[in-house]
Amino acid sequence: MIPIVLASILFASAYGCGTPPIEPLSSRVVNGVDARPHSWPWQISLQYLRDNEWRHTCGGSLIATNWVMTAAHCINTKLTYRVFVGKHNLLLDEPGSQAITPETLIVHEKWNPILVALGNDIALIKLSEHVTLSDQVQLACIPAAETILAHDYPCYITGWGRLYTNGPIADNLQQALMPVVDHATCTKPDWWGPALRKTMVCAGGDGVVGGCNGDSGGPLNCRNPERVWEVHGIASFVSGLGCNYIKKPTVFTRVSAFNDWISQAMMNN
């Protein structure tokens, strides 16, 4: 199956991380629903400039006041980017939202753009200025190193990706419940097979809900037992057969496999 690319490190703050003042709905990522505005306040829109117009290309997570975590495949050093924080509707001018220029783009040194299934699909963006945290803009929590979630653990994908295969991107931020598929299931021959890396995590695969192009780089949000949201995945790829193909879950970079890399990259830059 050919995959299609889905185009404790935190600074102390009064807001902490992973606890949005606006509670996310308990329930268009593909077959998702509009999120409550600003209920995922660490979600960012990564945009690039073409023909004097800014276009959404990927999602990402604000993990420090001047750092964003996204997917390596979202980064092209030939493009001009901006990071938009505090967004809900991509078309509206919203109070509390802000566009910031990247200062440094850091792609994992083992990322291979020709073979996305080899993994290491993670990148960091250092912003040219610190954002001001607010009810609309907050930090994501990163799980402890090597945290592995159980099969069917309830998580949510969020993003402005295509509403369906080859469809339009969403105007409003979408969310969809996508339970984790454990490694043993996701590596079965009729799922993604044994080539799936242990540094990845699968979610979805029911043929109804899935990530799609434009959700790339965005978070897989999972609530821990203390009811704090953590970003366990970075949207990486889906099946070449479509965005919500059965037994082909959305594949995410497993964040807990890269804690040391994230920490080192931030310290060195």
Number of C-alpha atoms within 10 A of each C-alpha: 12 11 19 18 24 29 22 13 15 17 13 12 12 8 15 15 24 24 20 23 15 14 13 15 12 7 10 28 31 27 16 24 18 20 21 16 18 23 21 32 27 28 30 30 28 29 21 19 13 11 6 7 9 14 16 22 22 28 31 30 29 27 24 25 20 19 23 26 27 30 30 28 24 24 24 12 8 6 10 14 23 20 22 20 27 26 27 28 17 17 10 10 11 12 9 15 16 16 17 18 15 18 13 13 16 17 21 18 11 11 19 15 14 8 9 17 21 16 22 25 30 30 25 24 23 21 20 13 13 12 20 13 20 15 14 23 26 31 28 28 24 22 22 14 13 13 12 17 18 12 15 13 14 17 24 25 29 29 38 33 31 23 24 22 16 11 12 14 22 22 18 21 28 27 27 26 23 27 23 25 24 17 22 10 15 23 18 14 10 12 16 22 16 13 11 19 16 14 19 24 28 30 30 28 25 15 14 14 25 31 40 33 30 27 34 31 34 32 33 31 26 25 17 12 7 6 10 15 23 22 26 27 31 31 38 36 29 28 22 13 14 19 29 25 20 18 18 27 29 29 29 29 29 29 27 21 21 17 17 12 14 19 13 11 15 17 9 6 8
